[in-house]
Amino acid sequence: MPVRRDIEACVPMRLYGMTRSQLAALFCILAIVVTITLLVGLKAGLLFKVNVTVEIQVHPETFNAKKLENTNELVFLMSPIHRSTVLNCIEAVCDELFLVHLIPIDYTRYVFTVQFDGLANSGSQWEVDHQLLHVIDVEFHFHYCNPQFTYLELISRFVCFTFSEVSAVLFLSSLRNFALRDWTLEQKYTALLLPLLMLFNTDPLLPMRYFTSSWIVQWLDNVFQATFTAALLLFWICLFHGMRAVRRTVCDFYLPKMVIVAAPWLTFVWFAAWSTQNQYKDVKFNLSLDIRTMMYTGAMLICFGLIYVVVLLILIFHAFAELGWLAYNSLRLKILVSLSSLLVVIVCLAIGFRFIFWNVIKISNSTLDQQRKTVRLDSPAVFNYRYRSTAEFSLVYGIVNAYVVVLAIIYSPSRRAVHG
């Protein structure tokens, strides 16, 4: 019954006693925090740097090879991991190639042997007398993660972890005198999100990433962040449905929602394990070389995401239709929708920064056309890194932490709540 639902919250929340000016001030503070994090990310510099003065020794040699028929393309073979790649040369300048990536760098000196197959002597008389391709110069670029970004990441994640820990302690201590059955849905899920937010910011094994060569540490960090995201998605659909559902049994209420959220979570965890392990084990691994796996994984995530969005929109529509005329429930719905919409918009903005980055490998249009014909990515190879700009990193961590902390503030018990 509507009246029953309206008075369901046995622990009065601070949200009920906040005035419009206080709510406006809260949103202004949230906007200021997001602006500061964005400015910090933009001022922090590039995430990657290029060093063209690396001490290298190049010994050019000519190998027997075959020319591709009716083309000016050169096929080269990487060793010991044999993988052929088409190299296009236009107007005496060839495309840049992704040679190797190292995660982590365990030694001070590395030796690479690059063999160009197809420079001369493919069998015809013309190629015996004329060299197919004369290499004048080879320029190597060493791309590496900016050390300033490493410091920024460590400091930012530690600061966010500290704030989330303090928020969790204050929020849970404010509810310690209330029985769990008297907590509202918002308070229960906020109590779950705060510990997961601490793992999102800094998992216990994060420092080991800089002292070990194991891929497990990086994978666990991805798992913790995916788990927090799944919990946040579960929080939204449970809350919008739970406001108008008096009985919340495990089978009828929680299980269907957990299945909807668990499907993309399992898909992402598997993909993170596969990609992270290959990044650490295979120095030639690049996501652009395994387009089929990315296409299947992306299709599954998009499918699960569409199902979730449809279910969420239906629940929001029914919640406003049934409870929008009740004062307290209307306030709960409007605040949650406003905060969540702001979170989604800023996260989408951060994702947009992934497409405004400096290309690591520059290739010609002919190479892109060739890649499209051979079922590869249309974009050039890039670093296998979670973020592509400091602005993306700072925005994501800033808005996520600010969002959960604001939830802890507005859902904490009011000062006039009766302890008993």
Sequence and secondary structure as in RCSB ss.txt:
>XXXX:A:sequence
MPVRRDIEACVPMRLYGMTRSQLAALFCILAIVVTITLLVGLKAGLLFKVNVTVEIQVHPETFNAKKLENTNELV
FLMSPIHRSTVLNCIEAVCDELFLVHLIPIDYTRYVFTVQFDGLANSGSQWEVDHQLLHVIDVEFHFHYCNPQFT
YLELISRFVCFTFSEVSAVLFLSSLRNFALRDWTLEQKYTALLLPLLMLFNTDPLLPMRYFTSSWIVQWLDNVFQ
ATFTAALLLFWICLFHGMRAVRRTVCDFYLPKMVIVAAPWLTFVWFAAWSTQNQYKDVKFNLSLDIRTMMYTGAM
LICFGLIYVVVLLILIFHAFAELGWLAYNSLRLKILVSLSSLLVVIVCLAIGFRFIFWNVIKISNSTLDQQRKTV
RLDSPAVFNYRYRSTAEFSLVYGIVNAYVVVLAIIYSPSRRAVHG
>XXXX:A:secstr
 HHHHHT  SS BGGGG  HHHHHHHHHHHHHHHHHHHHHHHHT  SEEEES          EE    TTS  EE
EE SSS  EEEE EETTEE        SS   S      EEEEEE  SSHHHHHS S         EEEE HHHH
HHHHHHHHHHHHHHHHHHHHHHHHTTTS GGGS HHHHHHHHHHHHHHHHH  TTGGGGGT   SHHHHHHHHHH
HHHHHHHHHHHHHHHHHTT S   IIIIIHHHHHHHHHHHHHHHHHHHHHHHHHHH TT  GGG HHHHHHHHHH
HHHHHHHHHHHHHHHHHHHHHHHTTSHHHHHHHHHHHHHHHHHHHHHHHHHHGGGSS  SS   HHHHHHHHHTT
  SS      S S HHHHHHHHHHHHHHHHHHHHHHSB TT    
